[in-house]
Amino acid sequence: LTEAELEQYRYFITDALDDLIGAKSHEEALFVAGPMLTLLCDFIFDTRQQWRCVSKRNFRQLEKLDAPLHSELLRGLESFYKRETRDGLVKFTKKLPEPFGGGLFAGYKVGGKR
């Protein structure tokens, strides 16, 4: 990934996380979580120079690629869907871009910094 592509990922992940945290109900958060999961998986595969997957293949490929990361994401998703608790998914999403500079929001616009 180029630096610009990494920044764009960091921005979109931060934006999705902000939407998840700011959702006014679990039902509203459900509509954020689906696309966010795809974004997170794409980020993981792209940053590790792996082929992207879709649907159940994300689950299988991530398990083979990084079992501890897979388990952490799965725990966060299970907690979100089964117990309507966002904490695990929020923690995972905040942690994921940290090795690449962390979340990115203020001062960023698609296409470059302001």
Stockholm file with secondary structure:
# STOCKHOLM 1.0

chainA/1-114         LTEAELEQYRYFITDALDDLIGAKSHEEALFVAGPMLTLLCDFIFDTRQQWRCVSKRNFRQLEKLDAPLHSELLRGLESFYKRETRDGLVKFTKKLPEPFGGGLFAGYKVGGKR
#=GR chainA/1-114 SS CCHHHHHHHHHHHHHHHHHHHHCSSHHHHHHHHHHHHHHHHHHHHHHTTCCCCCTHHHHHHHHHHCHHHHHHHHHHHHHHHHHCCCHHHHHHHHHTTGGGTCCCCTTEETTEEC
#=GC SS_cons         CCHHHHHHHHHHHHHHHHHHHHCSSHHHHHHHHHHHHHHHHHHHHHHTTCCCCCTHHHHHHHHHHCHHHHHHHHHHHHHHHHHCCCHHHHHHHHHTTGGGTCCCCTTEETTEEC
//
